[in-house]
């Protein structure tokens, strides 16, 4: 499984290729799926470009995406979109339209309560475990661990020389991960080494403008579709070489 992460925390300042509006997100998702992505992860944004959990922002994004693609659609619930845990819960309770999946960063305050609410509402949970945090330890002790859809192992080390080592350290910290499937990915200059490691290990992965703007040779990708296509090539080559 290769997930396309369409935009992340990026804004228009990162270039016109980063989709912001519902229409742009839908077109970018369609291109990514045509290139081989099997799932979409998106950060719905208000017109100013900030991530938002507001139903007035989320609903048009889900409607636009579902009109274009027939793959599962996941959204962020990151604390940066709504720092107050109680307010974040209230936002999720107010959603009239629901994504298929929502990522919950386990190191953030209120993660357990948020994950429980999402599961109660019928939304699958992707447990975001970031390197350099206590997320792995918290998840290991979580009674909700066996109920999540998968673990999103996020390597925050952006140094291409050390990202793979950081990824292996994170995977060791996760241990059995409650027997849940793992999706391994990196960020910025660490994105490609970690994607290739995922290929060698046979793990799911993701790629897109959220994680990197560049192709492995440093050229600007210009679209999520191009990143997905290159990601599948890199993943397949690493898998065959393992």
C-alpha positions, 0 to 999 in steps of 0.5 A: 500500500502506498498512501499519497500525502497531498499537502500536509502543513505546507502552504502556497508559500511552498509553490503552486504545486501544493493543493490547498482548495477542495478542487485542487485537492481533488484534482491532485488526488485523482492524479496520485491515484492514477499514478498508483496511490491506494489511499489519500491523506490530506490536511483540510485548510481554511482559505488562509492556508492553516490546517483546520478541523472545522466541519465547514472546512472538512466537509467540502474537502471530503465531498470534492475528493469522493467525487474524484477518487474511490480510495480511502480518504484520511485526514489529520487531527494534529494538535497544531490544527486545534491545540486545545484537546477539549476543543479538538474533541468538540470539533470531531463530534461536530463532523457531519461528514466523516473521513474513512481514516483519521491520523492521531499523533500518540504523543500529543495531549488527549490522543487516547480520548480523541482516538476513542471518539473517532472509533466510536464514530466509526472512523478508522484510526491511524496511530501516528508514532513520531520518532524523537517522542514518547509516542511509541511507549504510550502506544505500547501501553495503550488499551486502544492499540489493538483497535487501530487500523495501522501504525504510522511510523513517522521518521522525523530525522531529515538527514539522509545519512541517518534517517534509515538508522532512526527508522530502525530505532523507531521500529524497534521501539514499536516492537509488536505494535499490538500486531497492527500493520505498519506504514513507514515514512520519512520527511524532507531529505529523509523521505526517500531513504526511509521509503526504500527501507520500507520497500526492503522490509515489505512495509506500507509507505507513503509519499507526497508533497507533505513529506517532500517537494523533491525527487530523489535526484533533488529535482522539484517534483511538481505534483503528487502524481510524479512523487507517487510514480517515482515512489513506486519505482523506488519501492519496487526496486528496493523490494526486489533487491532485498 
